Amino acid sequence: MALHQNIGRKLFWINTFKVGIPFFIVVVIFSLLFNSASDIFSGNFDVVAETHFTNKKWVRFFLGKIVISIMYGMYTSNKKMK
């Protein structure tokens, strides 16, 4: 089936979120470790929060990861539902 046909199916969206949510979690953890590993392992969580989450930085931090996760989930679900 084509993507435009799968979008209307409930099973497609269930599969999309089953794939997308774990992918999102892995991407967030990898991103935090890649950008702030030394602060995380030394216990400087205030620095990590200041770097990534304060003053609405959390929107930029999460928005791209959410979009990428949904797109990956849709791609994977569409490929498996053919």
C-alpha positions as CSV (number, residue, x, y, z in Angstrom):
1,M,0.0,0.0,0.0
2,A,1.1,3.5,-0.6
3,L,1.7,6.0,2.2
4,H,-1.4,8.0,1.5
5,Q,-3.5,4.9,1.8
6,N,-1.8,3.8,5.1
7,I,-2.2,7.2,6.8
8,G,-6.0,6.6,7.1
9,R,-5.5,3.3,8.9
10,K,-5.5,3.1,12.7
11,L,-3.0,0.2,12.7
12,F,-0.5,2.4,10.8
13,W,-0.6,5.1,13.5
14,I,-0.3,2.5,16.3
15,N,2.7,1.0,14.6
16,T,4.2,4.4,13.9
17,F,4.1,5.3,17.6
18,K,5.3,1.9,18.7
19,V,8.4,2.5,16.6
20,G,8.7,6.3,17.1
21,I,8.5,6.5,20.9
22,P,11.4,4.2,21.6
23,F,13.4,5.8,18.8
24,F,12.7,9.2,20.4
25,I,13.9,8.1,23.8
26,V,17.1,6.6,22.3
27,V,17.8,9.8,20.3
28,V,17.2,12.0,23.4
29,I,19.6,9.9,25.5
30,F,22.2,9.8,22.8
31,S,21.9,13.6,22.2
32,L,22.3,14.3,25.9
33,L,25.3,12.0,26.2
34,F,26.9,13.3,23.0
35,N,26.6,17.0,24.0
36,S,26.9,16.9,27.7
37,A,28.5,13.6,28.8
38,S,31.1,15.1,31.0
39,D,28.5,17.1,32.9
40,I,26.1,14.2,33.2
41,F,28.8,11.8,34.5
42,S,30.2,14.4,36.9
43,G,26.7,15.1,38.3
44,N,26.5,18.7,37.1
45,F,22.8,18.4,36.2
46,D,22.3,22.2,36.7
47,V,24.7,22.8,33.8
48,V,22.9,20.2,31.7
49,A,19.6,21.9,32.5
50,E,21.0,25.3,31.7
51,T,22.5,24.2,28.5
52,H,19.5,22.3,27.1
53,F,16.3,23.1,28.9
54,T,16.0,26.6,30.5
55,N,14.7,29.7,28.8
56,K,12.6,27.7,26.3
57,K,15.6,25.9,25.0
58,W,13.7,22.6,25.6
59,V,11.4,23.5,22.7
60,R,14.3,23.5,20.3
61,F,15.9,20.4,21.9
62,F,12.7,18.3,21.7
63,L,11.0,19.6,18.5
64,G,13.5,18.3,16.0
65,K,13.7,15.0,17.8
66,I,9.9,14.6,17.8
67,V,9.7,15.4,14.1
68,I,12.5,13.0,13.2
69,S,11.0,10.2,15.4
70,I,7.5,10.5,13.8
71,M,9.0,10.5,10.3
72,Y,11.1,7.4,11.1
73,G,8.1,5.7,12.6
74,M,6.0,6.5,9.6
75,Y,8.7,5.3,7.2
76,T,9.2,2.1,9.1
77,S,5.5,1.4,9.5
78,N,4.8,2.1,5.9
79,K,7.6,-0.2,4.8
80,K,6.4,-3.1,7.0
81,M,2.7,-2.7,6.0
82,K,3.3,-3.3,2.3
